[in-house]
Amino acid sequence: MRTMKTNILAAAVVGLLTFAGTAHAGRGGSAARIQNAVATGSTDAIIAELERAERLICDACTPTVLDLIDHDKYELREVAAWWIARRPVLKAQLTERSTTDLAGSDSRLARNAADVLGTFRHPQAIPALAAAAARTDLSSEARMAAVRALGTIGHRNANTALVAAMGDGDATVRLAAATSWLQVRKQANAAPLVALVGDADGDVRAKAAAVIGELKDASGRAALEAALTGDANPVVRRNAAWALGRIGDAGSRAALTAATTDASSLVRQTAKAALAGL
Amino acid sequence: MKRINLGIALSAMTFGSVVACGGSDPGPLDGVDSVVFLQRPKRNDMGDIFQYTSYVPTGRLVKLSPPTADGELTEICCGSAGAEYQNMDISGYDLSFDAKEIVFSGRLASAQAFGLFIVNVESGDVRQLPTNPNRDYVNPVYLPGDKVFFQTNDLDETGAQQFRDEYERGTTLQMGTVNDDGTNLKLGPRNLSHRVFPTLLSDGRVMLTQWDHLGDMNAGHLMTVHPDMTTMREAFGKEGTGVTNSYLKAREVSPGRVIAIGTSRDRTIQAGAILDIRLGEPYAVDGAIHADRNMSEDTASYRLLTPSVPLGREPSSMTVGRYYDAYPLNARDYPDLLVSWADGPVESGTLGAAGPGNEANFGIYVYDSNRKTRRPLYDDPAMWDIFPRPLVARDAPPVIAPSGTHAYDQSTTLIGSMDVHRSTVANLQRGSVYGVRVVEGFSVEEGIPDDFGITEHEGAAVLGVAPVRADGSWLALMPANIPVHLQAIDVFGMTHTNANEPVWFSGAAGESRVCGGCHESRTDTVIIDPGLTEAVARGPSDLRATSSRDQRISGGTFTRDGTVGVPWDSALQNVFDAKCVSCHNGTPGPANPSWSISDPMTGATFSWTFDLRGGVATYGVGDEMFSGYSRSHLSLMGPDMMELEDAGLVIVGDIKIYVEPGNARDSELIKKLNPVQQFPAQNGAVRAFPVGQFPAHAAAVGQELTPDEYYLMILMADLGGQFYSRENAPGAAY
């Protein structure tokens, strides 16, 4: 076993030494290095080599990078789209293709398209992404990707679509909507998330409470107090306590005081700190 | 001392069994009852050295007692802490001064962020510090005074997003402190890029790794900062003192001396060689080597303790491997170290190619840096055994009193110099510096789709110019908690040669950051005339000090004092359209030189003719074209020459780069225009360069620019030649 393992590693070293070099961020890339990194299957290696070839004029790189747009890993789809974003002809072609895919019936292609358009981060993509996020014939993964892309773009024009996505039937989509809401620049309030504090999914409830807290939206106070005292999930209760501390309304004192004896240590310390800040 | 043969030990580990090795004599661990360390499931992809979100359940804190082969491994946290902790991963920790508690960064589940927790070493009781659940809090370090220093991607600016490095796209980590009871959480002034791996020094300061990224500068350096997050200073890695791209995971050996990992930015699993860094002049104290005399980057030096380990990203070889971290056990000239080391090619691509099960396997060793030998202590082949340190109490450093606050608006930061002419990097003749221009930096989080333009420079917003007084002093108030860099400018508004500071700095609200000069000698004492500097006597210039982010933007017109950003398409293009394009319109000829690039392999060719009109431009060969952003942008900034060379393309004709990013003074465009005086008052009769040598082109052809238009051109060049600014960010919400 040891011999085989050593041999594999040794062979890999020989294969890679040819392409190894001193680290110069943004310099020194090549098609061979990208292809070699893709062959290793290492996410870190692939990302590093695409970053190194950020501005490399490299026709030979293009097919390899385009293949990554369809990779199973989001990180690789993202870095491939980032690399293509620097190449306007390719970018325009991919934008057109992605917009078409987003409107098509193949959920995997729609997912990839959403990730591409999100990485390109142009607000012009918001209508297409919003439409995809609302389509029940697409998979939840594709809808989630569309909502995630809206957050990545971070423009307030996405708010309507994000609110709609908070009512999606799938928890991963609702969670992405809550997460994306916070990524919108100049986001002013968290009112649409108050209802999610009572969501059926614990991760969604926890995220909603945290977003309300970060945005200090006092309209969520009653829902947060109810969650703090009644939610079965300790992470939700913790986030509710933290959010109430951020909102800082003295009217939350009773709920926070009760939470200082919560069964979970996650909640107790947070409640104490929140009380100290009231 | 009984030593285990390293080869035998490695063989045992490779066969997959958990081993605890070593003899009955612990050597440099003599007197140490236990070693505490972190176990994380092995992984191969965790990002470059600045990334922090890697999550694989389940990590745990353990102790080995005694730290020998027959020692017992005991879990400290968090298997018995409750159901909510069962899938926790832990990324880093620190031991309290009395060795009774550990603060650590943990992530309970993939849907959650890293938070800060404190566990009692004896009882295992664990509590969480109440940090923002939306944001990651990592790299905790105990501070004297019952505080914890940490790093986080949280921010304290309503409506803004944390800086996001446009190059590697990571959301940056910044610094903060919190009381160990969870109260009084404060976030510090921000860098434009990451800050990682803090450690506490015996003088009470914190050392950390800062990613410096401004234009072509792109590396991780060691910095020091006071525990109140003020007084950030360079420590090692800049100014030619360094040996590799990045330095991280520093640990103090003795006053003025640290051990750190030196490595490439990526593909090295955040591991590398071990460096013994002396921040000042070394001297012996009872057999220990200290280096806290005359500490400066000028006097700093280093010693490579693991000479065979690559400093770059190439795969390490068998028996050489890479070190994840190191903890000094003494302060000998060649110290003994407690290290986390993995054998073989510790390089993500190599390990990825080897397939699942071949992730780097970090184990715990005692490293004799004099003999260059490792003695294995413990290795679980399924886990990374990292960050080992003796479980012993230590003296708390002195509490450094919080920096005093300035006397002005406490929401602002006061910056300045006592005598700007004192400089080790620029030749600033007395009287030649009109003022200091303060430039705010930002990144793509403000709605920039991909890059700011052809150049490597980040987003820029001019806060203003503080005049330099007769004694060389200047003083200004600027917004707190934003990264800025400085430019010493002349009366034409051009930055002096080598006086465009290549790093960002920031200050806290109420903080004073006044230097001796303009990157003055770090070993000299700045002496000024008795009494106040003239700048202090006159009071500081207000450089948009109380303006919010969305107010720090140019007005409708781009005047000398009203220009903040220089949006290429809406500021510069108007000038080109009105006064340049009648001649410079892409028609080949003397006014519009051409150049070509060709690919000798395919014969594909691309040609470009100088053109100051607007409209989309691309360049490249074959199917792959790069954005030139606009015809005028590509014509003036030129293609990326290094990448043309890297691609093996042949250049036909003379590609003249008319704008040198960050350097208006030496830019062909500016010389050609020969701009007029800007300060203290605009004066069209006074030119920057001898007219006989540099005829003022625009004036000569009857298309004279206004003084404001000249200043726009200078700003564009000195700021880096970006196409995008806040004013024309496609995704801006302003």
Interface residues (C-beta under 8 A of the other chain):
Chain A: M1 R2 K5 T6 I8 L9 A10 A12 V13 G15 L16 L17 A20 G21 T22 A23 H24 A25 G26 R27 G28 G29 S30 N36 A37 A39 T40 G41 S42 T43 D44 A45 I47 A48 E51 E54 R55 L56 I57 C58 D59 C61 T62 E78 V79 W82 A85 R86 R87 P88 V89 L90 F120 R121 H122 P123 I153 G154 H155 R156 L175 L182 Q183 V184 R185 K186 Q187 A188 D203 A206 K207 A209 A210 V211 G213 E214 P234 V235 R238 N239 A241 W242 G245 S264 S265 L266 R268 Q269 T270 K272 A273 A274 A276 G277
Chain B: S11 T14 F15 G16 N44 D45 M46 G47 D48 A81 G82 E84 L108 A109 A111 Q112 D125 V126 R127 Q128 L129 P130 N132 P133 N134 G159 A160 Q161 Y167 E168 R169 D181 G182 T183 N218 T244 N245 S246 S264 R265 D266 R267 I269 G312 R313 E314 P315 S317 M318 G344 P345 E347 S348 G349 T350 L351 G352 A353 A354 G355 G357 N358 V444 E445 E446 G447 I448 P449 D450 D451 E456 D550 D599 T602 V616 T618 G620 V621 G622 D623 E624 M625 F626 S627 D640 M642 E643 L644 D646 A647 L649 P730 G731 A732 A733
